[in-house]
Amino acid sequence: MRQRLRPLRARAMARRPGGEDPFVLSPRALRIGGWVAAALLIGVIALAVRLLGGDGDGTVVDPSPSGSSGFVATEVSFGTAIDPTTGEVADDARSGRFADGDTFAYSVSPSGTVPSEVYVEVRQAGIAEPEQEPVTGQRLPNPDVVAFSVPAANLLADFGPGEYEMLIYADPADEPIATGTFELVGATASPTSSP
């Protein structure tokens, strides 16, 4: 009964001289080699995913929660002038209140890849319906920073006096990359006092 349970292959009782395998690995060496092979395989797979992108089309999938732009949601800076060196609202021209005759400037400090165009939504404070919907993309004058300036008179004509919230999107289907509030005032109010 005992012989039936043994493997069917023949066992050599004697070996030829020089017929031994010169490269014999111990069980420990085999185990270590297996771990090294597994680590290399994981590294190759990670490299392939990085090179091909998560979608297989060559673009890298953005892991950030802010959408496809890589921007981290931040605050919009408002003021009356753009600094020509930085391309952002000048520190000495910061303001959140604008009247007819002022320049209305805003910027968003880069905190990721700057999109080639942005979508701007404007809402009056306390009103859910937007005054301006983010339907038309605006090309950036300076590709290194999100910044624009327009006469405040244009905004007063379009929106009227009041407090407003601005939301800036890289893609209107995603979350905003920046938000901020500003105030438009009539001709009798002080134009550029800080908020």
Backbone hydrogen bonds in HBPLUS format (Angstrom, degrees):
<---DONOR---> <-ACCEPTOR-->    atom                        ^
c    i                          cat <-CA-CA->   ^        H-A-AA   ^      H-
h    n   atom  resd res      DA  || num        DHA   H-A  angle D-A-AA Bond
n    s   type  num  typ     dist DA aas  dist angle  dist       angle   num
A0019-GLY N   A0016-ARG O   3.20 MM   3  5.27 161.0  2.24 125.6 125.0     1
A0030-LEU N   A0026-SER O   2.98 MM   4  6.28 154.9  2.05 154.5 161.9     2
A0031-ARG N   A0027-PRO O   3.01 MM   4  6.21 153.4  2.08 143.8 150.5     3
A0032-ILE N   A0028-ARG O   2.99 MM   4  6.27 162.6  2.02 152.6 156.8     4
A0033-GLY N   A0029-ALA O   2.90 MM   4  6.02 158.9  1.95 144.4 150.9     5
A0034-GLY N   A0030-LEU O   2.93 MM   4  6.13 145.0  2.06 141.3 150.6     6
A0035-TRP N   A0031-ARG O   3.09 MM   4  6.44 154.1  2.16 148.5 154.4     7
A0036-VAL N   A0032-ILE O   2.98 MM   4  6.27 159.4  2.03 152.3 158.1     8
A0037-ALA N   A0033-GLY O   2.96 MM   4  6.13 159.2  2.00 145.1 150.8     9
A0038-ALA N   A0034-GLY O   2.92 MM   4  6.14 153.5  1.99 145.1 152.6    10
A0039-ALA N   A0035-TRP O   2.94 MM   4  6.18 159.7  1.98 150.0 155.0    11
A0040-LEU N   A0036-VAL O   2.99 MM   4  6.23 159.1  2.04 150.4 156.0    12
A0041-LEU N   A0037-ALA O   2.97 MM   4  6.15 155.4  2.03 145.9 152.6    13
A0042-ILE N   A0038-ALA O   2.99 MM   4  6.25 158.4  2.03 150.8 156.0    14
A0043-GLY N   A0039-ALA O   2.98 MM   4  6.20 158.5  2.03 147.1 153.2    15
A0044-VAL N   A0040-LEU O   2.93 MM   4  6.18 154.8  1.99 149.6 156.0    16
A0045-ILE N   A0041-LEU O   3.00 MM   4  6.24 159.1  2.05 148.4 153.9    17
A0046-ALA N   A0042-ILE O   2.90 MM   4  6.13 161.4  1.94 152.1 157.2    18
A0047-LEU N   A0043-GLY O   2.96 MM   4  6.12 156.5  2.01 145.4 151.9    19
A0048-ALA N   A0044-VAL O   2.94 MM   4  6.14 155.1  2.00 145.8 152.8    20
A0049-VAL N   A0045-ILE O   2.96 MM   4  6.22 157.5  2.01 151.6 157.1    21
A0050-ARG N   A0046-ALA O   2.98 MM   4  6.17 156.3  2.04 145.2 151.9    22
A0051-LEU N   A0047-LEU O   2.92 MM   4  6.11 160.5  1.95 151.2 156.1    23
A0052-LEU N   A0048-ALA O   2.92 MM   4  5.96 160.8  1.96 147.4 153.0    24
A0053-GLY N   A0049-VAL O   2.79 MM   4  5.46 128.9  2.06 135.4 147.7    25
A0058-GLY N   A0052-LEU O   2.93 MM   6  4.68 149.5  2.02 149.7 139.9    26
A0056-GLY N   A0053-GLY O   3.15 MM   3  5.30 157.1  2.21 106.6 113.6    27
A0074-THR N   A0177-ILE O   3.00 MM 103  6.38 143.3  2.13 127.8 135.6    28
A0179-THR N   A0074-THR O   3.01 MM 105  6.58 147.2  2.12 157.4 165.2    29
A0076-VAL N   A0179-THR O   2.86 MM 103  5.43 150.8  1.95 127.1 129.9    30
A0077-SER N   A0107-SER O   2.85 MM  30  5.28 174.7  1.86 165.8 165.5    31
A0107-SER N   A0077-SER O   2.90 MM  30  5.28 146.4  2.01 144.1 153.8    32
A0095-SER N   A0078-PHE O   3.05 MM  17  5.65 159.9  2.09 113.6 119.8    33
A0079-GLY N   A0105-ALA O   2.92 MM  26  5.15 146.3  2.03 145.7 144.4    34
A0105-ALA N   A0079-GLY O   2.84 MM  26  5.15 157.2  1.89 160.8 153.9    35
A0080-THR N   A0093-ALA O   2.85 MM  13  5.35 147.4  1.96 139.3 148.5    36
A0090-ALA N   A0081-ALA O   3.01 MM   9  5.91 163.3  2.04 139.3 144.3    37
A0083-ASP N   A0088-GLU O   2.70 MM   5  5.61 161.9  1.73 170.9 168.6    38
A0087-GLY N   A0083-ASP O   2.75 MM   4  5.32 148.9  1.84 151.4 161.1    39
A0093-ALA N   A0090-ALA O   3.04 MM   3  5.21 155.5  2.10 106.6 114.3    40
A0183-GLU N   A0096-GLY O   2.70 MM  87  6.06 146.2  1.81 151.7 163.6    41
A0098-PHE N   A0183-GLU O   2.83 MM  85  6.22 156.3  1.88 157.6 165.3    42
A0185-VAL N   A0098-PHE O   2.82 MM  87  6.05 163.9  1.84 162.2 165.2    43
A0102-ASP N   A0099-ALA O   2.99 MM   3  5.70 163.2  2.02 141.5 144.7    44
A0152-ALA N   A0102-ASP O   2.94 MM  50  5.44 172.4  1.95 145.1 146.1    45
A0104-PHE N   A0150-VAL O   2.70 MM  46  5.31 162.0  1.73 170.3 173.7    46
A0150-VAL N   A0104-PHE O   2.87 MM  46  5.31 155.9  1.93 145.3 151.6    47
A0106-TYR N   A0148-PHE O   2.96 MM  42  5.68 159.1  2.01 159.2 162.8    48
A0148-PHE N   A0106-TYR O   3.00 MM  42  5.68 154.3  2.06 157.3 164.8    49
A0108-VAL N   A0146-VAL O   2.78 MM  38  5.25 141.7  1.93 153.2 160.1    50
A0140-LEU N   A0116-SER O   3.45 MM  24  6.34 160.1  2.49 148.1 146.1    51
A0118-VAL N   A0138-GLN O   2.97 MM  20  5.30 152.9  2.05 139.4 142.1    52
A0138-GLN N   A0118-VAL O   2.73 MM  20  5.30 160.3  1.76 152.0 158.6    53
A0119-TYR N   A0169-TYR O   2.81 MM  50  4.98 158.7  1.86 146.4 152.1    54
A0169-TYR N   A0119-TYR O   2.78 MM  50  4.98 163.2  1.80 151.9 157.5    55
A0121-GLU N   A0167-LEU O   2.83 MM  46  5.08 166.3  1.85 157.3 161.4    56
A0167-LEU N   A0121-GLU O   2.86 MM  46  5.08 164.0  1.88 150.0 154.0    57
A0122-VAL N   A0132-GLN O   2.97 MM  10  4.96 154.5  2.04 133.7 140.8    58
A0131-GLU N   A0122-VAL O   2.72 MM   9  5.52 142.4  1.86 145.6 158.4    59
A0132-GLN N   A0122-VAL O   3.10 MM  10  4.96 158.7  2.15 139.9 140.8    60
A0123-ARG N   A0165-GLU O   2.89 MM  42  5.19 162.3  1.92 151.5 157.6    61
A0165-GLU N   A0123-ARG O   2.70 MM  42  5.19 158.8  1.74 155.6 163.2    62
A0127-ILE N   A0124-GLN O   3.02 MM   3  5.53 159.3  2.06 141.1 140.6    63
A0125-ALA N   A0163-GLU O   2.81 MM  38  5.49 174.6  1.81 139.9 140.9    64
A0135-VAL N   A0133-GLU O   2.94 MM   2  5.64 136.6  2.13 104.2  91.9    65
A0145-VAL N   A0142-ASN O   3.33 MM   3  5.97 168.7  2.34 121.9 124.5    66
A0154-ASN N   A0151-PRO O   3.01 MM   3  5.60 140.5  2.17 112.3 121.3    67
A0155-LEU N   A0152-ALA O   3.07 MM   3  5.21 116.8  2.49  98.4 113.1    68
A0156-LEU N   A0152-ALA O   2.92 MM   4  6.25 160.2  1.96 155.8 162.0    69
A0157-ALA N   A0153-ALA O   2.94 MM   4  6.09 152.4  2.01 143.8 150.9    70
A0158-ASP N   A0154-ASN O   3.01 MM   4  6.23 149.7  2.11 141.2 149.5    71
A0159-PHE N   A0155-LEU O   2.71 MM   4  5.68 172.2  1.72 158.6 161.3    72
A0160-GLY N   A0156-LEU O   2.87 MM   4  4.40 128.3  2.15 107.1 122.4    73
A0162-GLY N   A0184-LEU O   2.84 MM  22  5.32 158.6  1.89 142.3 145.2    74
A0184-LEU N   A0162-GLY O   2.86 MM  22  5.32 168.3  1.87 158.8 159.7    75
A0164-TYR N   A0182-PHE O   2.81 MM  18  5.45 171.6  1.82 167.7 168.8    76
A0182-PHE N   A0164-TYR O   2.96 MM  18  5.45 154.6  2.02 144.9 152.4    77
A0166-MET N   A0180-GLY O   2.71 MM  14  5.33 169.2  1.72 164.4 168.3    78
A0180-GLY N   A0166-MET O   3.01 MM  14  5.33 138.6  2.19 146.1 153.5    79
A0168-ILE N   A0178-ALA O   2.88 MM  10  5.24 169.1  1.89 157.4 158.2    80
A0177-ILE N   A0168-ILE O   2.68 MM   9  5.80 145.5  1.80 152.5 164.6    81
A0174-ASP N   A0171-ASP O   2.85 MM   3  5.46 160.9  1.89 124.3 130.4    82
A0189-ALA N   A0186-GLY O   3.32 MM   3  5.88 158.6  2.37 115.5 120.9    83
